[in-house]
Amino acid sequence: MSAPELESGLGSRCLVLASSSPRRSALLTQVGVEFRVVHPQVDEEAICHPDPVETAAMRAVAKLEAAIPLMRPDESALLSADTMVFLDDTVFGKPATRDEAAHMLRALAGRTHTVVTACAMLTGGDTRHRFVDTADVRFLPLDEAEVADYLDHEEWRGVAGGYRVQGVAARFIESIRGSYATVMGLPIHRVYSILRPHIGTQQPSQ
């Protein structure tokens, strides 16, 4: 069952997800969490800290605060998140062009980079939570033909680092140290451990 189908009639047992990411929606649906989606307006690029982990945390909190007015009176659980990719001192955001995505892939190839997903949550109407989860991802070395072929799939659009771990780029990933879900965009085990007293669940889709 998809997120839109879960949107009506769930009341206070429904989680509000402040994210447009289809991957976060997919993870919540996979584990049977009822939710509806809202789209808070936040200028992410205006929120920046020298530490990319702190940047992700600050952006997640900003999204949470912006989404609170979008909640219904009978809703008390809200979740926002932000994911960043970095290697050494370089942050890899969402590439704006094919050339930028190619540059990112070449930089990540044959090396280990870090993915951080920060989450901010509101539960019980007034209790705020904030945490970050990180994972280290190692890419295989890539030649120019592999880079070009990947870019042709268009999966680089709209995602930090220019790749989706659950997509075609999976063939490039040699290892992940940490949570696969964190790389995908939502450390679902940590989210669920906090939200479980406050939300409803359904049977995961088959």
TORBAVO-490794 format. One line per field, with one value per residue: residue number from 1; residue in three letters; x, y, z of N, C-alpha, C in turn. Coordinates in steps of 0.02 Angstrom, whole numbers. Atoms other than C-alpha are relative to their C-alpha. Layout:
REM residues N
k: c(NUM, ...)
r: c(ala, ...)
n.c1: c(X, ...)
n.c2: c(Y, ...)
n.c3: c(Z, ...)
ca.c1: c(X, ...)
ca.c2: c(Y, ...)
ca.c3: c(Z, ...)
c.c1: c(X, ...)
c.c2: c(Y, ...)
c.c3: c(Z, ...)
END
This chain:
REM residues 206
k: c(1, 2, 3, 4, 5, 6, 7, 8, 9, 10, 11, 12, 13, 14, 15, 16, 17, 18, 19, 20, 21, 22, 23, 24, 25, 26, 27, 28, 29, 30, 31, 32, 33, 34, 35, 36, 37, 38, 39, 40, 41, 42, 43, 44, 45, 46, 47, 48, 49, 50, 51, 52, 53, 54, 55, 56, 57, 58, 59, 60, 61, 62, 63, 64, 65, 66, 67, 68, 69, 70, 71, 72, 73, 74, 75, 76, 77, 78, 79, 80, 81, 82, 83, 84, 85, 86, 87, 88, 89, 90, 91, 92, 93, 94, 95, 96, 97, 98, 99, 100, 101, 102, 103, 104, 105, 106, 107, 108, 109, 110, 111, 112, 113, 114, 115, 116, 117, 118, 119, 120, 121, 122, 123, 124, 125, 126, 127, 128, 129, 130, 131, 132, 133, 134, 135, 136, 137, 138, 139, 140, 141, 142, 143, 144, 145, 146, 147, 148, 149, 150, 151, 152, 153, 154, 155, 156, 157, 158, 159, 160, 161, 162, 163, 164, 165, 166, 167, 168, 169, 170, 171, 172, 173, 174, 175, 176, 177, 178, 179, 180, 181, 182, 183, 184, 185, 186, 187, 188, 189, 190, 191, 192, 193, 194, 195, 196, 197, 198, 199, 200, 201, 202, 203, 204, 205, 206)
r: c(met, ser, ala, pro, glu, leu, glu, ser, gly, leu, gly, ser, arg, cys, leu, val, leu, ala, ser, ser, ser, pro, arg, arg, ser, ala, leu, leu, thr, gln, val, gly, val, glu, phe, arg, val, val, his, pro, gln, val, asp, glu, glu, ala, ile, cys, his, pro, asp, pro, val, glu, thr, ala, ala, met, arg, ala, val, ala, lys, leu, glu, ala, ala, ile, pro, leu, met, arg, pro, asp, glu, ser, ala, leu, leu, ser, ala, asp, thr, met, val, phe, leu, asp, asp, thr, val, phe, gly, lys, pro, ala, thr, arg, asp, glu, ala, ala, his, met, leu, arg, ala, leu, ala, gly, arg, thr, his, thr, val, val, thr, ala, cys, ala, met, leu, thr, gly, gly, asp, thr, arg, his, arg, phe, val, asp, thr, ala, asp, val, arg, phe, leu, pro, leu, asp, glu, ala, glu, val, ala, asp, tyr, leu, asp, his, glu, glu, trp, arg, gly, val, ala, gly, gly, tyr, arg, val, gln, gly, val, ala, ala, arg, phe, ile, glu, ser, ile, arg, gly, ser, tyr, ala, thr, val, met, gly, leu, pro, ile, his, arg, val, tyr, ser, ile, leu, arg, pro, his, ile, gly, thr, gln, gln, pro, ser, gln)
n.c1: c(42, -42, 9, 64, 54, -1, 5, 63, 32, -46, 0, -61, -44, -34, -60, -6, -68, -16, -51, 24, -40, 36, -37, 21, 68, -4, -24, 54, 51, -29, 4, 69, 17, 50, -25, 18, -57, 7, -57, -20, -43, -61, -57, -53, -66, -16, -19, -65, -46, -63, 6, 58, 47, 40, 42, 58, 42, 33, 50, 55, 38, 35, 57, 48, 33, 42, 56, 47, 64, 36, 31, 70, 6, -1, -63, -51, -65, -25, -68, -36, -68, -43, -57, -58, -56, -63, -64, -49, 30, 44, 69, 29, 71, 39, -29, 47, -9, -32, -72, -13, 8, -58, -55, 9, -13, -72, -32, 18, -23, -58, -13, 52, 29, 46, 69, 32, 71, 21, 73, 31, 67, 45, 46, 41, 21, -48, -66, -42, -57, -46, -58, -31, -25, -48, -22, -56, 14, -58, 14, -50, -27, 44, -29, 43, 59, 47, 28, 46, 58, 41, 32, 55, 59, 32, 12, -39, 38, 37, -24, -66, -52, 15, 16, 49, -28, 46, 10, -53, -65, -16, -53, -64, -13, -39, 18, 32, -9, 55, 67, 19, 56, -28, -24, 60, 29, 37, -20, 67, -1, -3, 62, 54, -8, 27, 69, 45, 57, 42, 27, 31, -34, 42, -39, -39, 25, -34)
n.c2: c(-60, -59, -54, -34, 42, 1, -68, -20, 36, 34, -37, -9, 58, -8, -40, -50, 0, -63, 16, 17, 56, 63, 54, 1, 28, 72, 34, 2, 47, 67, 26, -2, -60, -42, -68, -44, -42, -72, -28, -65, -41, -18, -14, 42, -25, -55, 30, 29, 2, 31, 73, 23, 36, -51, -30, 45, -4, -66, 0, 43, -38, -54, 31, 18, -60, -26, 46, 3, -31, 40, 57, -5, -4, 64, 34, -17, 28, -33, 21, -30, 27, -29, 44, -31, 44, -37, 36, -47, -65, -18, 20, 15, -12, 25, -29, -38, 17, 64, -8, -2, 68, 38, -20, 32, 72, 10, -14, 54, 64, 31, -29, 7, -63, 5, -23, -15, -19, -30, 1, -39, 27, -27, 52, -19, -69, -51, 28, -2, 46, -13, 45, 12, 67, -2, 63, -8, 36, 5, 12, 30, -45, -5, -29, -52, 31, 15, -63, -24, 44, -14, -65, 8, 24, -59, 9, -49, -61, -11, 38, -18, 43, 20, 71, 32, 65, 54, -1, 27, -11, 56, 40, -32, -2, 57, 16, -51, 9, -37, 18, -11, -47, -67, -21, -9, -64, 0, 56, 20, 33, -52, -37, 41, 9, -60, -13, 57, -10, -57, 7, 63, 39, 44, 55, -21, 24, 60)
n.c3: c(0, 8, -47, 8, -23, -73, -23, -30, -54, -46, -62, -38, 8, 64, 2, 53, 28, 32, 50, 67, 25, 9, -34, -70, 0, 13, -60, -50, 25, -4, -68, -23, -38, 30, 2, 55, 19, 9, 36, -28, 43, -36, 43, -27, 16, -46, -64, 12, -57, 22, -9, 38, -43, -32, 51, 9, -60, 1, 53, -22, -49, 35, 34, -52, -24, 54, 12, -58, 16, 50, -33, -18, -73, -34, 16, -50, 19, 59, 16, 57, 7, 51, 14, 32, 20, 0, 4, -27, -14, 55, -4, 65, -3, 56, 61, 41, 71, 15, -10, -72, -24, 22, -43, -65, 6, 7, -64, -47, 27, -30, -66, -50, -21, -56, 8, -64, 0, -63, -9, -53, -11, -51, -23, -57, 5, -23, -14, 60, 3, 55, 1, 65, 11, 55, 31, 47, 62, 45, 70, 43, 52, 58, 60, 30, 31, -54, -22, 52, 1, -59, 8, 48, -35, -30, -72, -38, -11, -62, -58, -23, 25, 68, 9, -44, -19, 18, 72, 43, -33, -45, 30, -14, -72, -23, -70, -41, -72, -30, 22, 70, 0, -9, 66, 41, -19, -63, -43, -20, -65, -52, 5, -27, -73, -33, 20, -8, -46, 20, 66, 18, 52, 40, 27, 58, 64, 25)
ca.c1: c(0, 69, 87, -64, -175, -124, -167, -348, -431, -277, -288, -159, -89, -22, 156, 182, 335, 409, 503, 478, 599, 515, 652, 604, 422, 471, 566, 421, 298, 414, 410, 224, 222, 67, 108, 60, 179, 195, 313, 389, 475, 655, 804, 927, 1073, 1061, 1095, 1279, 1405, 1590, 1548, 1436, 1362, 1304, 1240, 1129, 1066, 1027, 934, 831, 781, 736, 624, 541, 504, 436, 322, 243, 113, 64, 11, -170, -237, -251, -75, 71, 213, 320, 481, 604, 775, 922, 1059, 1233, 1380, 1558, 1736, 1876, 1834, 1723, 1534, 1443, 1270, 1138, 1220, 1137, 1206, 1268, 1446, 1435, 1370, 1513, 1638, 1564, 1569, 1750, 1795, 1705, 1771, 1892, 1876, 1774, 1656, 1536, 1347, 1260, 1072, 1010, 834, 727, 565, 420, 323, 183, 149, 297, 445, 585, 719, 874, 1006, 1125, 1175, 1327, 1385, 1546, 1525, 1666, 1652, 1742, 1861, 1764, 1817, 1744, 1629, 1551, 1528, 1446, 1331, 1275, 1239, 1129, 1012, 973, 975, 1097, 964, 902, 1011, 1162, 1322, 1235, 1188, 1052, 1113, 958, 974, 1096, 1239, 1227, 1344, 1481, 1469, 1604, 1554, 1448, 1499, 1341, 1157, 1103, 944, 1049, 1131, 959, 904, 822, 899, 736, 788, 827, 675, 559, 632, 579, 415, 344, 242, 164, 113, 8, 73, -1, 52, 198, 152, 198)
ca.c2: c(0, 170, 328, 417, 269, 283, 467, 469, 424, 379, 516, 525, 353, 421, 483, 643, 631, 799, 741, 731, 584, 431, 325, 377, 342, 172, 126, 174, 79, -72, -88, -56, 120, 222, 398, 546, 665, 853, 969, 1105, 1248, 1263, 1344, 1203, 1288, 1433, 1313, 1271, 1223, 1180, 1005, 916, 808, 963, 1037, 884, 895, 1081, 1053, 911, 1022, 1166, 1050, 988, 1163, 1215, 1063, 1084, 1209, 1081, 952, 917, 947, 762, 718, 708, 619, 709, 655, 750, 700, 760, 659, 717, 632, 685, 629, 708, 894, 889, 883, 803, 879, 851, 874, 1005, 941, 781, 848, 884, 708, 635, 735, 665, 485, 501, 573, 432, 291, 174, 265, 259, 403, 440, 457, 543, 548, 663, 647, 764, 705, 772, 647, 665, 840, 924, 805, 837, 712, 737, 611, 571, 404, 377, 241, 219, 167, 104, 115, 5, 91, 152, 181, 317, 196, 142, 322, 369, 217, 255, 436, 381, 300, 473, 406, 542, 675, 743, 639, 681, 613, 580, 400, 291, 141, 42, 79, 45, 115, -40, -124, 0, -27, -140, -126, -31, -12, 40, 39, 16, 113, 260, 267, 254, 407, 350, 245, 154, 52, 208, 301, 158, 135, 313, 320, 149, 207, 349, 280, 144, 5, -102, -264, -229, -244, -409)
ca.c3: c(0, -48, 55, -24, 18, 200, 210, 266, 429, 531, 661, 799, 757, 592, 573, 475, 362, 318, 164, -23, -37, -113, -33, 143, 103, 35, 193, 307, 197, 194, 383, 398, 471, 434, 377, 271, 183, 199, 107, 217, 127, 188, 102, 134, 49, 172, 316, 321, 455, 436, 498, 370, 507, 598, 436, 409, 588, 572, 409, 483, 629, 513, 412, 571, 633, 463, 458, 631, 566, 433, 562, 598, 775, 813, 751, 873, 781, 653, 565, 456, 391, 289, 205, 158, 72, 107, 77, 176, 174, 21, 31, -116, -131, -263, -434, -542, -707, -787, -785, -599, -567, -669, -567, -406, -467, -520, -350, -257, -367, -280, -114, 46, 82, 224, 216, 361, 385, 521, 591, 692, 772, 871, 977, 1102, 1040, 1125, 1143, 1018, 968, 860, 808, 667, 594, 483, 365, 266, 85, -26, -214, -338, -459, -611, -790, -902, -993, -828, -774, -939, -936, -759, -800, -945, -819, -747, -568, -517, -519, -353, -236, -130, -204, -369, -333, -256, -158, -205, -390, -532, -426, -316, -439, -390, -202, -134, 49, 174, 355, 446, 403, 223, 266, 324, 153, 74, 174, 337, 478, 500, 653, 755, 692, 736, 910, 953, 859, 902, 1055, 956, 787, 709, 599, 463, 384, 265, 82, -1)
c.c1: c(44, -17, -67, -59, -5, -20, -64, -19, 45, 8, 68, 48, 39, 61, -4, 73, 11, 58, -32, 35, -42, 35, -18, -71, 1, 23, -54, -55, 24, -8, -68, -19, -50, 25, -35, 58, -20, 64, 18, 48, 60, 55, 60, 69, 21, 23, 65, 45, 65, 1, -61, -50, -46, -45, -62, -48, -39, -55, -60, -44, -40, -62, -55, -40, -47, -62, -51, -66, -43, -34, -73, -6, 5, 63, 54, 69, 22, 73, 27, 70, 38, 61, 54, 54, 64, 60, 55, -34, -49, -70, -28, -76, -36, 26, -54, 3, 32, 75, 18, -7, 59, 61, -4, 17, 75, 37, -13, 29, 64, 16, -60, -24, -51, -68, -28, -73, -18, -76, -20, -72, -36, -47, -39, -20, 52, 70, 40, 60, 43, 57, 27, 25, 46, 16, 57, -12, 62, -22, 58, 32, -46, 38, -51, -62, -53, -34, -53, -64, -45, -38, -59, -64, -38, -13, 37, -39, -34, 24, 71, 52, -12, -14, -52, 25, -44, -12, 58, 68, 18, 57, 69, 21, 34, -19, -35, 13, -49, -65, -12, -56, 24, 25, -59, -36, -39, 22, -61, -2, 0, -63, -56, 4, -28, -74, -50, -56, -52, -36, -34, 43, -52, 44, 40, -27, 43, 32)
c.c2: c(62, 53, 36, -40, -1, 67, 15, -43, -32, 36, 2, -59, 5, 44, 49, 1, 65, -10, -17, -61, -63, -59, -4, -27, -75, -39, -4, -49, -72, -31, 9, 60, 41, 72, 39, 49, 73, 27, 69, 37, 24, 12, -38, 29, 58, -26, -38, 7, -31, -76, -24, -39, 49, 35, -43, 5, 65, 2, -42, 37, 56, -27, -18, 62, 29, -42, 0, 35, -40, -61, 13, -1, -66, -41, 21, -28, 28, -20, 39, -29, 38, -45, 38, -52, 41, -47, 49, 66, 22, -29, -9, 8, -32, 32, 35, -19, -69, 4, 1, -70, -43, 16, -34, -75, -14, 11, -56, -67, -24, 25, -12, 69, -12, 29, 12, 16, 24, -1, 46, -24, 39, -56, 25, 72, 51, -27, -4, -48, 21, -50, -4, -72, 2, -70, 16, -45, 0, -18, -39, 54, -1, 27, 48, -30, -16, 63, 24, -42, 14, 66, -3, -24, 55, -7, 52, 62, 1, -38, 21, -50, -25, -74, -23, -70, -58, -4, -31, 7, -55, -42, 29, -7, -64, -20, 60, -18, 45, -23, 16, 52, 71, 28, 15, 65, 1, -60, -28, -33, 51, 42, -39, -8, 59, 8, -55, 11, 49, -8, -67, -35, -41, -59, 25, -29, -58, 14)
c.c3: c(0, 51, -9, 26, 76, 30, 39, 59, 50, 66, 34, -5, -65, 8, -57, -22, -38, -49, -66, -28, -7, 35, 74, 6, -10, 61, 53, -21, 8, 69, 32, 42, -39, 0, -56, -10, -2, -29, 28, -46, 41, -52, 28, -11, 46, 68, -10, 61, -26, 5, -38, 41, 35, -50, -11, 59, 1, -52, 20, 50, -33, -37, 50, 22, -53, -11, 57, -16, -50, 31, 15, 76, 36, -15, 49, -16, -67, -10, -59, -2, -54, -8, -36, -14, 2, 0, 18, 16, -53, 11, -70, 6, -58, -65, -41, -73, -6, 13, 74, 30, -19, 43, 68, -4, -7, 66, 50, -20, 35, 70, 46, 21, 56, -19, 69, -14, 69, 3, 57, 7, 54, 19, 60, 0, 19, 15, -65, 8, -59, 5, -71, -3, -61, -25, -48, -60, -44, -70, -33, -45, -61, -60, -32, -32, 53, 26, -49, -2, 59, -9, -49, 33, 36, 75, 43, 18, 69, 61, 18, -25, -71, -9, 51, 15, -22, -75, -38, 33, 48, -27, 13, 73, 23, 70, 32, 73, 35, -30, -74, -4, 10, -66, -45, 19, 65, 42, 36, 69, 57, 0, 34, 75, 39, -14, 19, 52, -25, -66, -8, -52, -38, -22, -59, -64, -24, -68)
END
